[in-house]
Amino acid sequence: MTGGGSGGHITPLLSLARELKAQSPGCQILYIGHKGDSFDTFKDSGHDFDFMAFVKAGKLRRYHGRGMAASVFNPKTLALNIRDFFRLPGSVLAAWHLLRKFKPDVVFSKGGFVAVPVGVAAKLLGIPIITHDSDAMPGLANRIVGRWAKIHATGMPPENYSYPKHSIEYVGIPIDERIKKVTPKIQAESKQRLKLPPDSSVLLVSGGGNGSKRLNDLTLSIAPELLQTNLSLHIIHITGRLHESDVKAAYQSFPKPVRGRVTTLGYSRDFYSYSAAADLVISRGGATTLAELSAAAKACIVIPAPFLTGGHQLKNAEELTRRDAAVVLDETVQPDELLAPVSSLLSDDSRRFELARNLHAMAKPDASVRLAALILKTAAKQ
């Protein structure tokens, strides 16, 4: 397996590895990641990898919507891209040595720039490749590696992808198998574990694994009025590790009774513990987060990050809008423009149920099972 760089890549890999071991206890899994990345969460998560190795992979830096000059020909960006281009031969050679040593029957690419040298090495050694794209458009790494892939597994419906139709398998996005549709009983138990009043309404805000300063600032702007007008409201704010201290300091300026109804944390390995308690979620448009919220059947307001490579979150948001599966707002939304739908949805059980039902209809709870079966079937043919 290869891929990484963000929780959106690593979470599916962890889930898939568990399922591979469940379906074939004797199989062995080698994970190849990018040397220099922080894998604190990854290493502490009780993973099922038998071997872990890392190569120094290069990266092509692009920023959607900022124009060619800003995204590619910016002097700093250009220098880094040139440096990383010359890293590619060395990273391919390192990946080639690893694959020669371990002799895998199949290579699975989740995407991310580390997948490119591993995919090239797999091609040179004649090892079959399976790719998986979570977002509603394939990433650059998988577009490169995908030209040699036997199977293109996808997280979204096939019409979103330009791969050869015969090679596409729509499986969904692997997520933690413990995530299930949240019933009133599960929500009540989650509130109890989090020591929230049973009759409280709960707003969860999360900007993804790295957090979002934009979502943090918007939430801080609307939180005082939300908390003052809704005395049963509790806010759970997952800020991202880099933003945690600043956001906590901002909440300290709130009146003490109001401040007591806010829970702030930088990151959680168990997002479902918090989302299960929530009545409404404000999030970015990352595919893995949306897959987890879909499985849990949660009403969401989604503010996709527009500048991420390829604009993939914008594409994910288009799919949500088409299915009326979430309220989608633009990055430029002003605090009062966010306050209105948040207040409306918190007081409208019927609309929240409708959004949750439509989002849950997109869930693929057996994604790990189906993807593991494809991998094992391909490996068996070798």
N, C-alpha and C positions, 0 to 999 in steps of 0.2 A: 504494500500500500504506500502511496505517496500523496502528498498534499499538505496544506497547512498554512500557517501565517495568521490565521484568525480562528475564533471559536466556531464560525460558520463552517469551516472545513473540518476542524478537529472533532466536534461533537458527532457528526455523522460517522466519522471513521471509528470512533470509540464504540458506537452502537453497532456498527457493522461487524467489527471485530468480535464483539460478544456473540452475535448471531452466527458468525462463521464457526466459532468454537462450539456453539450449541448444536449446529447441524453436522459438524464434522470435528469431534473432539480431538482427533489426531492431527488435524492440520496445523501447520506452523506459519506464523505471520511475521514478516519483516516489515517494519515501518521505516521509510526513508524521509527525513525531514530536512529543513534548511538550517545549516549550522549558524548559530548566532541568535536564532529566535528564542524567545522566552517560553519555556514549556512547563512553567510551574503548575498551572492547572492540569495540564496534560499528564505530567508525571505522577501527580497525586491522586489521579482518578481511578486507580485500580484497573489499569488498562490490560487488555488481553494480548498484547504483542509479545512474541517470543524474543524478538531481536529489535533493537533500535539503532539506526545509523543516521549520520547527518552529512550533507554535502554543502559546499559554499556555492549556492546558486545565484545567478544574476537576476535582475528584475528590470522590466521595461516600465518606466513610470509615465503614466498618462492620467489626465484629470478631465473627466467628462464635463463638457459645457463651458470650459474656460478658454477655448480657442487654442490653435496650434502653437502660437507664440508663447502663451502662458504655460501650456502643459508639456510641450516637448522641447522648444528652443529656449526656454528659460536657462540661463547659464549654469545654475546649480543642477537643475534637472538633467540638462544635456551632458554635463560632466559625469554625473552618476550613471546615466544610461551608457555612455561610452565605456566607463570602467567596467560595468557589469557585462557588457557585450564581450569583453575580452576574458571574463571569467567563465564564459559558457564552455569552451573546450575542456578546461580543467574539471568543471563540474560534470560534464558528460563522461570524462575518463574515470572520475571517482565513482560515478553511478555504475559505469560499465564493470569496474572491478568488483563492486558489491554484488551486482547481479550474477557475475561469473562465479563468485564465491558461494552464493546461496542457491543458485540455480532454481529460481521460482518457476512454477508452472503457469502463472498468470500475473500480470501487473495491473493493479487497480489505481487509476488516477482520479483524485478528487478535485484536482485543479490547484491553482496557486503556482508561483513561478518555479518552485522546486520540482514540479511535475515535468517540466520540459526536459532537463537533462536525463531524468529517469526514463521518460518516454523514448527519447532518442536512443539511449542505451538498450532499452528493450527491443526497439526496432532492429538495431544492429545485431542483436543476439537471437532474433527470431522468436521472442517471447510474446504471446498474445496480450493485447491491451484492452481493458475495459475502462471507459471514462464515465464519470457521473457529474452532471451539472445540476445544482440546486436551483439556481436562478432561472428566470424565464428567458434568459439568453445565455449562450455558452461563453465562458471566460476565454481570454486569449490563450492561456496555457493549454486548455483542452481543445481549442480550435487547432493549435499546432500539433499536439499529440494525437488528436482525433483522426487525422488523415490516415493513421495506421491502425486505428482501433477496430476490433471485431464487433464490439457492442458499444452503443452510446446510450447509457441509462440516463434518464431525465427526471427531474423533480417536478416539472410542469408539463402540461399537455404537449404532444408532439408538434403541433402546429407552430409552436414558438421557436423551433430549431431548424437549422438549414442542413443538418446531417442527412445522409441518404436514408430514405424512409424505411428501408428494410433493416437498417442497423439500429433503429431507435426502439428502446424499451422504456415505456413510461411506468416507473416504479414508485415515484414519490421520493421523499427525503427521509433518510434514516434518522430517527430521534430516539431518545431514551425510552425504552419499552415500558417504563413505569408510568409514563404520561398517558392519561386516559381522559375521556370526556368528563367534565366536572359536573357532578350532580349537586343538588342542594345539600345533601349529606356530606359530600366531599368538601364542599366549600365551607360548611360549618366546622368540620374537623380541622381544616386548614386555618381558619380564623382562631380556633381554640389554641392550636399549636403556636401561633404567632402572638397569642395573648391579646387579640383584638375583641372588642365587644361583639357578641353574637348578632346584635341588631345594627351593626355598623355597615355603612357603604364604603367600599374600598376602591381607590384609584391607584393603579400601578403605573409607574413611569420608568421606562428602560430604554436606553440608547444603544443597546447591543453590548457585545463583549468589551469594547474599548470606551463605551460611553459616548455621549454627544453633548458638547457644550451648548449647542443650539437648543436641544430639548431641555437641558437643565435650566437655561436662562428663561425659556418660555414658562416652564413650570413654576419657577420662583416668582415670576411676574403675576401669575394667575392664582397661586396657592392662597394668598391672604383672603381674597374675596371668596374663593371656593370654601375655605374652612370657616369663614365667618357667617356665610349664608346657609351652610349645611352642617349643622352641629353634630351630625352622626358620621361625618366623613372622616376617613383616615387615608393618608397618602403614604404609599410605599415608594420611595424614590431610589432606584438603582442608578448611580451616577457615573459609573466607570471609575477605575482606581485613580486615574490621574486627576479627576475632578472632585473626588470625595471630600477633601478637606475644605475646598472653597465652597462647595454647596452646603456642607454642615455649618460652616461659619455664617453663611447667609441665613440659614434657618434660625440661628441663634438670635438674630435680630427680631424675630417674630415674638409677639406676646407669649408668655409662658403657657397659658392654657391651650392656645392654638398650636404652639410648638410641640406639645405633648401628643398631638395626633398626627405626627409625622415620623416615619421610620426611614432613616437614610443609611444606605450601605454602598460600598464601592463596587462590589461584584459578588455574585453568588454562583456556586457550582450547581445549585439546585433551584433553578429559575421556577420550576413547576410549583415549589412550595409556596411561592409568593403569587404566581399567576392564578393558582387554584383559589386563593382567597379573594381575588379581585372581582369587582363588578364591571370594571372598565379598564382597558389598558391603552396607554399611549406609547407607541414604539416607532422605531425606524422600520425600514422595509427589507431587512435582511431575510433571506429565504428560510434559514434554519429557525430563527425566532418565529416567523410566520407559520412554519410547519408545526411548531410546538403549540402555538396559540390555536391553530386550526384543530389539532388533535384534542386540545382541552375545551374547545368550543367557547372562545372568549370574544366578547364584543371589543372592537379595537378602533382607535384613531391612529392612522399611520401617516407619518411625515417622512417620506423617503429621502435619503441623503442623495442629492443630485450630482455631486462631484466625484463619486466613486467611479472607478474605471468602467467604461462602457455604459454608464448609466443604468446598471442592472437593477438597482432598487426602484428606479422609475418604471422599468418594465414590469417588475413584480407588482408595483402599485396599479399599473394599468389592468392587470389580470384581476386584482381585487375589485377595482371599480366596475369592470365588466360584469362581474358576478354579484355586485352589491354585497360584498363580503366584509367591507370595512369602510369607515369614513376616511377618505384620503385628502390630506391637506398639503399645500405647497410649502416648500422650505421658507418662503418669504412671508408666511402667515404671521400676523401680528397678534399680540397677546389677547386682545379683545375678540379677535376672529377665532382663536382657539377656545377661549372661555365659553363662548356661546354653545358650541356643540358638546363640550364636556358637561356643562350644566344641564343641557337638554337631555343628553343620554343618561346621566346619572338619575334623572327623575322619570325616565321613560322606559319602564321594564319591557314593554312590547317591542320597541325599536331595538333595544339591546338584544333581546331574544332573536329577533329577525336577523340581525347582523351575525350573531354567534352561530345560528343555524346555517346560514349561507357559507360562512367560513369553514364550519365543520364539514360541510359537504365536499370541500376540497381536500380533506384529510386522507392520507394513505397510511393507515396505522401498520400495514404489513410491509412497508418499504424495505426494512432491513431483511426480512424473511425472503422477499422476492430477489433482492439484490445479492444476498449471500448465495441463494440457489443458482443464480446466473454465473457467479464467480466459480462456484464448485463444479458446475456443469462444464464450463470452459476449461477449468484445470483438469478435469477427468479426461477430456479429449486429448490432453497432452501425454 
